[in-house]
Amino acid sequence: MNRRRLAILELLNKEEALDVNRLSGTLNVSTVTIRKDLDALEKQGLLRRQHGQAIRVSPNDIGYRMVFNYDVKKKIAARAREMVEHGETVMIESGSACAMLAAEIAGNKRCSTIITNSAFIGNHVRAIPGARVILLGGLCDLDAQVMTGSLVRKCAEEFNVDKIFIGTDGYFPGEGFFNDDMSRVEAVRAMAAQAAKRIIIATGDKFNRRGLVHLMPAQEVSCVITDAAPDNCKASLEKNGVKLIIAE
């Protein structure tokens, strides 16, 4: 994606709607160019067009969230993939970095199987030859394309795996990991209960940040994979026996 289209999405991330003329002036290009950009972004499902405006899609839309910090998330996903063996079955919960990890595993780990509550992940990897996905049932959040509710727990209880990969919306020393979605937290906890190792994958901007709902304390996590972490968070994770991996 070119820088101008990314800039449009970043502006939309701050406001729900933007006028074509305003975008033209802000980005110093013609309205014709802006309309072409908006058409292309709409075809990708990253925004909606309406009466000369660009309308932001739901911030819970995983495809929309994948655009931001794409290169960093890709780097984290590639490093996390190295922890998976050929032929291994792993759990992956919903999230933009998690979706990238699923693609990395499906494309590089022979005969691997992904158990997930994310319909987005199932669709995201479907074109990769040999991809194998078990989708847990539940109440479908149509914006995030993720299954939640008690049925996720019942389905997850049928499986036992060595690893689950989990995204997070925040980590705060002394308190643990957070998420901004209560229903997603319940699903993640249910899946994590069936895994021996809980691995958090997150960009560095998630540190020293609280979210709406507490997800789990640090001592329940085996490893964190990120691109960067401040010293106080490194010390907190080390104190709780959490392995920290910085993706290069």
Secondary structure, 3 states (H helix, E strand, C coil): CCHHHHHHHHHHHHCCEEEHHHHHHHHCCCHHHHHHHHHHHHHCCCEEEECCEEEECCCCCHHHHHHCCHHHHHHHHHHHHCCCCCCCEEEECCCHHHHHHHHHHHHHCCCCEEEECEHHHHHHCCCCCCCCEEECCCEEECCCCEEECHHHHHHHCCCCEEEEEECCCEEECCCEEEECCHHHHHHHHHHHCCEEEEEEECCHHHECCCCCEEEECHHHCCEEEECCCCHHHHHHHHHCCCEEEECC
